[in-house]
Amino acid sequence: MQYELIDGAGVGVITDPTPILRDIKDTFGVSFVLPGEGVYVALFRDEGGVEYRATIKDSVAKVPRQILTKNQRVGLTVCKVDGDEITQSWECYPLKVGSFLELRKTQWQITVGMDDRELYARLAEIEKQHAQTQAEFNELKAENSRRADEFAKTAQEYAESVNGLTKALASVKTTNETLAKSYNEAIKVVNDLTGRVAALEKNYDPTIIK
């Protein structure tokens, strides 16, 4: 018999339902797949509500002999403790204690204590969780598709914007080149006129003009 404690879910599920079958004088052990390091305590509750505590060592808890006295369902809760503080707990599927030989009651066995009603309830819960997960997945898929469309639209708008800016930059570059050419030609004209004025001043004869 083995339980796996689901981290973050607060539930211990049975991963190995193999019954525990040993002589009444022997020790019954229930094994656990623990979610991490730490101190874990198993609390067994008989049908009268009396609780018995067993520390889990090497992933195994010894079933208290006090509950091996009659056929009954046994509740099981596992707690992770830090000193006197319970930091996390898991509700596990119940166990069922039964005598292997009913008349002699010299040998006991421990099996899964879930009846058909509980199994159907658990199945309904699993189906409900599956349906909810599927709905959430479909919602995420639709959201992802919507965001992909938005991204494609944004990318297209960005490309068009870059293309427009590239054309505007090319136009500005052409304008600047035209202005630079005109400026250079104007400078040449000014330089030419400056040379001519300088020549005129050099050869100027004031006697010509009265």
PyMOL commands that set and color helices and strands:
alter all, ss='L'
color gray80, all
select helices_A, chain A and resi 65-67+116-202
alter helices_A, ss='H'
color red, helices_A
select strands_A, chain A and resi 2-6+11-16+20-23+29-33+39-45+51-55+60-62+72-82+85-99+107-112
alter strands_A, ss='S'
color yellow, strands_A
deselect
rebuild
show_as cartoon
